[in-house]
Amino acid sequence: MNISNMTLEQKVGQLFALTSKGTTVSPETRQLVAEKKLGGVFLNIDSLQDPEQVKRLTDDLQREALTNGAGIPLFISADFVAGAGCKLKGGAVHFPKNRAIGAAGDERLAYESGRVTAEESLAMGVNFNYSPVTDINNNPDNPVIGTHSFGDDPESVSLLANAVIRGYQDHGLIATAKHFPGHGDTNIDSHYDLPVLTFDRERLEKFELEPFRRAIAAGVEAIMIGHISVPALDSTGLPASLSYEMTTRLLREELGFQGLIVTDGLSMKGITNRYSMEEACVRALHAGADILLGTARSHEEALSMVETVMAAVTGGDISEARIDESVARILAVKEKYGLTRERFAEASSSAAGWSRLCAEPSRRVSREIAEMALCPLHGMTALPADGQPWTLIRDVKAEMFAARLKDQLGGRLAGEVTISSYLELGEALDRIGGGSRIIVAVCHNKPIDQAYLAQMNERLRQRGGSGVRWVHFGSNYDADHLPDVPVLLAYDHAPSLQEVAVSQLLGT
């Protein structure tokens, strides 16, 4: 791949990662790859069903790029933030989220989770992961990062994020530290509006920026820049993703990052409440981004984004030299990770790694993390072996937990009530007799309102707390406010956490 032999259309196409929609290559995506010479495709959740389907999709995308597109293999990216199985319906390992990995606190297991994710992703043809989240979540009111973060202090987040990064990249998967310069201590979700970090430079240096600085030192290939305003770094109020001060002066020049700078999804309202996606593409390139994650809302918008950047270059608003800088970085990373025309055909047809998909040793890594992460609270002990029955009230997402509990308890599980949200817990309690012993299994990734938990505490106290076990597949920020009954804190509802929660509950 020689940049001097590329047309302007091919070079501009390399700057984009546009969304593939559907489980097969749609005519619209085929047009984008072939006519707009795309360099990357992002697989959203509606493109991810099972490993066989994903492999067919990625093979077809790569054939299109090599045969009718730019002739350069694609970056095929996904948000596999909790393993290659976290967005699939099955067939690959779904790891506990990062907060559970943080609770386990084991760098070896963090690395192994990265290794397994890399092997499974590459087997399916996904070569670029928008993970790990490197934000420090120390704000209980954060509506979006939550359990995606490894923890609330720079040291543990840095150690575990870098272990995952090494696990990915040592095994051929491109890693992405996100969301620079830090989305953890915010109370606004950038999917819906623009968060503002109000801290001074000293605080930012010691806290938000530290995990990114450490990830750069560890050799992370890509950093995703967020839609976050930081007045101490750019007084104009621009989001980092569109800010030259934060993208180029801070990340590229001061922190010395020479890898790929990827924007967060440009359809997020932290951008679109203020700019069109087309304008955002041009502004992001001026700021210094290399890859535009163009999560377009329509095919027409996707076409328009590419055409707008082309027009900006041909019209002199963006110099071709500026485009060449990013294309050179992109081609260098593709070369490094074997995404070349000469080597890709052999790599694409290879079955390497396929036999390891969802293999027992890989699932064992997930279980080990889960076993180390689970945290008993309020005197949680195993259920008494007295033969008395229990009734389960559980979130619809705790299906595996319920199935395993039923299998283990047998006739001692007298009944089961399924709720779609923890908000239906009060109604479920009303349906169960006051003398019944109950197991409550709640799933919720964000902190639950404290007043609501206090209300549930009073309800359960009136029933007699000794006859209640609460399994909390949810946020650690709920820990100080959960009902004063025996609690098992599990952080999220990943399959391995549900599996080992049953084992701990039954003492097996």
Secondary structure, 3 states (H helix, E strand, C coil): CCHHHCCHHHHHHHCEEEEECCCCCCHHHHHHHHHCCCCEEEECHHHCCCHHHHHHHHHHHHHHHHHCCCCCCCEEEECCCCCCCCCCCCCCCCCCCHHHHHHHCCHHHHHHHHHHHHHHHHHCCCCEECCCECCCCCCCCCCCCHHHCCCCCHHHHHHHHHHHHHHHHCCCCECEEEEECCCCCCCCCCCCCCCECCCCHHHHHHCCCHHHHHHHHCCCCEEEECCCECCCCCCCCCEHHHCHHHHHHHHHHHCCCCCEEEECCCCCHHHHCCCCHHHHHHHHHHHCCCEEEECCCCHHHHHHHHHHHHHHHHCCCCCHHHHHHHHHHHHHHHHHCCCCHHHHHHHHHCCCCHHHCCCHHHHHHHHHHHHHHCEEECCCCCCCCCCCCEEEEEECCCHHHHHHHHHHHHHHEEEEEEECCHHHHHHHHHCCCCCCCEEEEEEECCCCCHHHHHHHHHHHHHHCHHHEEEEEEECHHHCCCCCCCCEEECCCCCHHHHHHHHHHHHCC
